[in-house]
């Protein structure tokens, strides 16, 4: 019985083992397909086209200075002011030099009378009509001031006025250099911002196109598409404003160069070139040597000279004059010509108090000029301090902006990968993209502020000569 049971167990194990080893082998895995390279996304959007070039293009910094100096109204007025002051200076000098004056007249008498007289030589009566008509005469007068202290003093005052006009023109030129440089930098920065905006719009459009393709393949949602479309709309709005800022900056540069047409900036002009050129034509000096402070200092000196000029109204004057006259009628005896020399001494005694009023007004003018000079010096000191500090602030802000841009770029890259892996939503990706665009624009603005701060720091205590 036991033998039969063991035999039956052996047969059962053999059958099971044969059945197991008799099963067919599992089918082999199909070979992996090569990765499919995504087709490039073709974008045909008119807003991706660059802003049209300006009608005129600035090719060099020297050209900008030449155009602005020739066309700027304030600078031209300051040059004419110098010419006017030189004219007044020459007029003051003329008061000390001889003056020669010629006069002539012809007289026709309407009412005349007949006079009968006895000719003693012949003993016969003679009738004549008097006065003779017509008559003619000419005279030549020479005048030479001998004592003229007020006139002599006025020559120095006129020279001071010319010096003040030259200092004012130099200050106008200094401000003109800063204005033109700032306008050029603004155009360069606006062009960079416009280019950055187009890069951001292109990236937003590509992401939208990819999301639409994913939605067609069934791996996306409509909400993701809407979010990416919102990102595109935001990028378009930023681009529109950036293009308008570029056009306005070109128009502002045109006005700075004396043109009603916008001016573009050639890529040959670099920001570093502008900084280097300003450093060459504008030499830093002490605050008292700055053109506007120097002009106010001269104005105070002119006011002080006006006080002395008022005091000189009390001084006597002396002139020497000589007159030669020729007439068609006899002047002296039987001669129809005469010549005389005379000296004239003038001593002012009383004029009703006019000289006292002039002196009092001149003293008040001196006080006014002193107050203006003190106020200008205080403002200039603060301006110089702020300009120097602004360079450090701008450098620090630029460093922060560069770091923020790098972090925003890395965040955008990581958000893209996480979105592809399904770890974040489309909201996170859109937000990262928006922050990257803002960081790029902020970096461009900070670079502009640094250049402007450097220019302002140089011009704060500089004397500029563009000739």
C-alpha positions in Angstrom: 0.0 0.0 0.0 2.9 2.4 1.0 4.7 1.4 -2.2 1.6 2.4 -4.3 1.3 5.7 -2.5 5.0 6.6 -3.1 4.7 5.7 -6.8 1.7 7.9 -7.2 3.4 10.9 -5.5 6.4 10.5 -7.7 4.3 10.5 -10.9 2.4 13.6 -9.7 5.7 15.6 -9.0 7.1 14.5 -12.4 3.9 15.6 -14.2 4.0 19.0 -12.5 7.7 19.6 -13.2 7.2 18.7 -16.8 4.3 21.0 -17.1 6.3 23.9 -15.6 9.3 23.4 -17.9 7.0 22.8 -20.8 5.6 26.5 -20.7 6.5 28.7 -23.7 9.1 31.4 -23.2 7.9 35.0 -22.7 8.0 37.1 -25.8 11.1 39.4 -26.2 10.6 43.3 -25.7 10.4 45.2 -28.9 13.5 47.4 -29.6 13.3 51.0 -28.3 12.3 53.6 -30.9 14.8 56.4 -31.5 13.8 59.7 -29.8 11.7 62.0 -31.8 13.3 65.4 -32.3 10.6 68.1 -31.9 10.0 70.2 -34.9 11.1 73.9 -34.6 8.2 76.2 -33.9 7.7 78.7 -36.7 6.6 82.1 -35.3 5.1 84.6 -37.7 4.1 87.6 -35.5 4.4 91.2 -36.7 5.2 92.4 -33.3 8.5 90.5 -33.4 9.7 92.8 -36.1 12.2 95.5 -35.0 11.2 99.1 -34.7 12.0 101.0 -37.9 15.2 102.9 -38.0 15.1 106.6 -37.3 15.2 109.0 -40.2 18.7 110.2 -39.1 21.5 108.3 -37.4 24.2 109.7 -35.2 27.5 108.2 -36.2 29.9 109.6 -33.6 30.1 111.5 -30.3 32.0 114.3 -31.9 29.2 114.7 -34.4 26.7 115.0 -31.6 28.7 117.7 -29.9 29.1 119.6 -33.2 25.4 119.5 -34.0 24.3 120.4 -30.5 26.7 123.3 -30.2 25.5 124.7 -33.6 21.8 124.3 -33.0 21.2 124.6 -29.3 19.2 127.8 -28.6 20.6 128.3 -25.1 24.2 127.9 -26.2 23.7 130.2 -29.2 22.1 132.9 -27.0 25.0 132.7 -24.6 27.5 133.2 -27.5 25.5 136.3 -28.6 25.6 137.5 -25.0 29.4 137.4 -25.2 29.3 139.5 -28.4 27.0 142.0 -26.8 29.3 142.3 -23.8 32.3 142.9 -26.0 30.3 145.6 -27.8 29.6 147.3 -24.5 33.3 146.9 -23.6 34.3 148.7 -26.8 31.7 151.4 -26.2 33.2 152.0 -22.7 36.7 152.3 -24.2 35.4 154.9 -26.7 34.5 157.2 -23.9 38.2 157.8 -23.2 39.3 158.4 -26.9 39.0 161.5 -29.0 35.8 162.1 -30.9 35.7 164.0 -34.2 32.3 165.4 -35.4 31.5 167.1 -38.7 28.4 169.1 -39.3 27.0 171.1 -42.2 23.9 173.2 -42.8 22.2 175.2 -45.5 19.8 178.1 -44.5 17.1 179.6 -46.7 15.6 182.7 -45.1 12.0 183.4 -46.0 11.5 186.8 -44.5 14.1 189.3 -45.6 14.5 193.1 -45.5 16.1 195.7 -47.7 18.6 198.1 -46.1 19.9 201.2 -47.8 23.4 202.4 -46.7 25.9 204.9 -47.9 29.0 203.7 -49.6 31.8 205.9 -48.1 34.2 205.2 -51.0 31.9 206.4 -53.8 29.5 208.5 -51.8 26.5 206.8 -53.3 23.7 205.0 -51.5 23.6 201.2 -51.7 20.6 199.0 -51.1 21.2 195.4 -49.9 18.8 192.6 -48.8 19.5 191.0 -45.4 20.0 188.4 -44.3 21.7 186.7 -47.2 19.9 183.7 -48.5 20.7 181.0 -49.0 23.8 180.5 -46.7 25.9 177.4 -46.0 28.3 176.5 -43.3 30.3 173.5 -42.2 32.2 172.8 -39.0 34.6 170.2 -37.7 34.7 169.5 -33.9 37.3 167.6 -32.0 36.8 166.6 -28.3 39.2 164.8 -26.0 38.3 163.9 -22.4 41.1 164.9 -20.0 39.6 164.0 -16.7 37.0 161.2 -16.7 37.4 158.9 -13.7 34.0 157.3 -14.1 34.5 156.5 -17.7 38.0 155.0 -17.1 36.6 152.9 -14.3 33.7 151.7 -16.5 36.2 150.1 -18.9 37.2 147.6 -16.2 33.6 147.0 -15.3 32.8 146.2 -19.0 35.7 143.7 -19.1 34.2 142.0 -16.0 30.8 141.8 -17.8 32.4 140.1 -20.8 34.2 137.7 -18.4 30.9 136.8 -16.7 29.2 136.2 -20.1 32.0 133.8 -21.1 31.7 131.9 -17.8 27.9 131.7 -18.4 28.5 130.3 -21.9 30.9 127.8 -20.5 28.3 126.6 -17.9 25.7 126.4 -20.7 28.1 124.2 -22.7 28.7 122.0 -19.6 25.0 121.4 -19.2 24.7 120.8 -23.0 27.3 118.1 -22.9 25.5 116.4 -20.1 22.1 116.7 -21.8 23.4 115.3 -25.1 25.2 112.4 -23.4 22.2 111.5 -21.4 20.0 111.5 -24.5 22.4 109.2 -26.4 22.6 106.8 -23.4 18.8 106.9 -23.2 18.5 105.8 -26.9 21.0 103.1 -26.5 19.3 101.7 -23.5 15.8 102.0 -25.1 17.0 100.0 -28.0 18.4 97.3 -25.7 15.1 97.2 -23.8 13.1 96.9 -27.0 15.3 94.0 -28.1 14.9 92.4 -24.7 11.2 92.8 -24.9 11.1 91.0 -28.3 13.2 88.1 -26.9 10.7 87.8 -24.0 7.7 87.9 -26.4 9.3 85.2 -28.6 9.8 83.0 -25.6 6.2 83.5 -24.5 4.9 82.6 -28.0 7.0 79.5 -28.2 5.8 78.3 -24.8 2.2 79.0 -25.9 2.7 77.0 -29.1 4.2 74.1 -27.2 1.4 74.0 -24.7 -1.2 74.0 -27.5 0.7 71.1 -29.1 0.6 69.2 -25.8 -3.1 69.9 -25.4 -3.6 68.4 -28.9 -1.7 65.3 -27.8 -3.9 65.0 -24.7 -1.2 65.8 -22.1 -2.2 69.4 -21.2 -5.2 71.4 -20.0 -7.1 74.3 -21.3 -6.2 76.3 -18.1 -2.5 76.0 -18.9 -3.1 77.4 -22.4 -5.0 80.3 -21.0 -2.2 81.1 -18.6 0.3 81.0 -21.3 -1.9 83.3 -23.4 -2.0 85.7 -20.5 1.8 85.6 -20.4 1.9 86.5 -24.1 -0.5 89.4 -23.6 1.6 90.8 -20.8 4.8 90.5 -23.0 3.0 92.3 -25.8 2.0 95.2 -23.5 5.6 95.5 -22.2 6.9 95.5 -25.8 4.4 98.2 -26.9 5.5 100.5 -24.1 9.1 99.8 -24.7 8.8 100.7 -28.4 7.1 104.0 -27.6 9.9 104.8 -25.1 12.4 104.1 -27.9 10.6 106.5 -30.2 10.4 109.2 -27.6 14.1 108.8 -26.7 15.0 109.2 -30.4 12.8 112.3 -30.6 14.4 113.7 -27.5 17.9 113.1 -29.0 16.8 114.9 -32.1 15.7 117.9 -30.1 19.0 117.9 -28.2 20.8 118.0 -31.6 18.6 120.8 -32.9 16.4 118.7 -35.2 12.7 118.1 -35.4 13.4 114.6 -36.8 14.2 111.7 -34.5 17.8 110.6 -34.3 19.0 107.0 -33.9 22.4 106.0 -32.6 24.9 103.9 -34.6 26.2 100.8 -33.0 29.6 102.2 -33.5 29.0 104.6 -30.6 29.6 102.8 -27.3 28.8 103.9 -23.8 32.4 103.5 -22.9 33.4 105.9 -25.7 31.0 108.6 -24.3 32.4 108.3 -20.8 36.0 108.5 -22.1 35.3 111.5 -24.4 33.6 113.4 -21.6 36.6 112.7 -19.4 38.8 114.3 -22.0 36.8 117.4 -22.8 35.6 118.1 -19.2 38.3 118.5 -16.6 37.4 118.3 -13.0 38.4 121.2 -10.8 37.5 122.8 -7.5 33.9 123.8 -6.9 34.8 127.5 -7.0 36.2 127.0 -10.5 32.9 125.6 -11.8 31.5 127.9 -14.6 28.2 128.8 -12.9 29.9 129.6 -9.5 32.5 131.6 -11.3 29.9 133.5 -13.2 28.1 134.4 -10.0 31.4 135.4 -8.4 32.0 137.8 -11.2 28.5 139.2 -11.0 29.2 140.0 -7.4 32.4 141.8 -8.4 30.5 143.8 -11.0 27.9 144.8 -8.4 30.7 145.9 -6.1 32.2 148.0 -8.9 28.7 149.6 -9.4 29.1 151.0 -5.8 32.4 152.6 -6.8 30.9 153.8 -10.0 28.1 155.5 -8.1 30.7 157.3 -5.9 32.5 158.5 -9.0 29.4 160.5 -9.9 30.7 163.1 -7.4 34.0 163.5 -9.3 34.7 166.4 -11.6 35.3 166.0 -15.3 37.4 168.0 -17.8 37.2 168.0 -21.6 39.3 169.7 -24.3 37.5 170.6 -27.5 38.4 172.4 -30.8 36.1 173.5 -33.6 36.8 174.7 -37.1 34.0 176.4 -39.0 33.7 177.4 -42.6 30.7 179.5 -43.9 29.6 181.0 -47.2 29.3 184.3 -45.3 31.9 186.2 -43.4 32.3 185.1 -39.9 35.1 187.2 -38.5 35.8 190.5 -40.3 36.2 189.6 -44.0 37.0 185.9 -43.2 34.5 183.2 -43.8 36.2 180.7 -41.5 37.0 180.4 -37.8 38.9 178.1 -35.4 38.7 177.9 -31.7 40.0 175.8 -28.8 38.3 175.5 -25.4 38.6 173.6 -22.2 35.5 172.6 -20.1 35.6 171.7 -16.4 32.5 170.2 -14.9 32.0 170.0 -11.1 28.8 168.2 -9.9 27.4 170.1 -7.0 23.8 169.1 -6.4 21.5 166.9 -8.4 18.5 166.5 -6.1 19.9 163.3 -4.4 20.0 161.1 -7.6 23.6 160.0 -6.9 22.7 159.0 -3.3 19.9 156.9 -4.6 22.2 155.2 -7.2 24.7 154.4 -4.5 22.0 152.9 -2.2 20.7 150.8 -5.0 24.2 149.6 -5.9 24.8 148.5 -2.3 21.6 146.5 -2.2 22.5 144.8 -5.5 25.8 143.7 -3.9 23.9 142.1 -1.1 21.6 140.3 -3.5 24.5 138.9 -5.5 26.2 137.7 -2.3 23.0 135.9 -1.3 22.7 134.3 -4.8 26.4 133.2 -4.7 26.0 131.7 -1.2 22.9 129.8 -2.2 24.5 128.5 -5.4 27.5 127.3 -3.5 25.4 125.4 -1.0 23.4 123.8 -3.8 26.5 123.0 -5.7 28.1 121.3 -2.7 25.0 119.1 -2.2 24.9 118.4 -5.9 28.6 117.2 -5.9 28.0 115.1 -2.9 24.9 113.5 -4.3 26.6 112.9 -7.7 29.6 111.2 -6.2 27.3 109.1 -3.9 25.1 108.2 -6.9 27.9 106.4 -8.6 28.4 104.1 -5.6 24.6 103.6 -5.3 24.3 102.8 -9.0 27.2 100.3 -8.9 25.6 98.5 -6.0 22.2 98.6 -7.6 23.7 97.2 -10.8 25.4 94.3 -8.9 22.1 93.5 -7.3 20.2 93.7 -10.6 22.8 91.3 -12.2 22.4 88.8 -9.4 18.6 89.1 -9.6 18.7 88.5 -13.3 20.9 85.4 -12.9 18.6 84.0 -10.2 15.6 84.8 -12.4 17.1 83.0 -15.3 18.0 79.9 -13.2 14.5 79.9 -11.7 13.0 80.1 -15.2 15.1 77.2 -16.3 14.2 75.0 -13.3 10.6 75.9 -13.6 10.6 74.8 -17.2 12.1 71.4 -16.3 9.7 71.0 -13.3 6.7 71.8 -15.5 7.8 69.2 -18.1 8.1 66.7 -15.2 4.7 67.6 -13.9 6.1 68.9 -10.6 4.7 72.5 -10.9 1.8 74.1 -12.6 1.7 76.4 -15.6 1.1 79.3 -13.1 4.6 78.8 -11.7 6.2 78.7 -15.1 4.4 81.8 -16.3 5.4 83.6 -13.1 9.0 82.6 -13.5 9.0 83.9 -17.1 7.5 87.2 -16.0 10.1 87.7 -13.3 12.9 87.0 -15.8 11.6 89.7 -18.1 11.3 92.1 -15.3 14.9 91.3 -14.2 16.2 91.8 -17.7 14.5 95.2 -18.0 15.7 96.2 -14.5 19.3 95.3 -15.4 19.1 97.5 -18.5 17.8 100.4 -16.5 20.4 100.0 -13.8 23.2 100.1 -16.4 21.7 103.3 -17.8 21.6 104.8 -14.3 25.2 103.9 -13.7 26.4 105.6 -16.9 24.3 108.7 -16.1 25.7 108.8 -12.6 29.2 108.7 -13.9 28.5 111.5 -16.3 26.8 113.6 -13.7 29.8 113.0 -11.3 32.3 114.2 -13.9 30.2 117.3 -14.8 29.5 118.2 -11.2 32.8 120.1 -10.8 34.0 120.1 -14.4 34.9 122.8 -17.0 34.0 121.6 -20.5 35.4 122.7 -23.9 34.1 121.1 -27.1 36.1 123.2 -29.5 
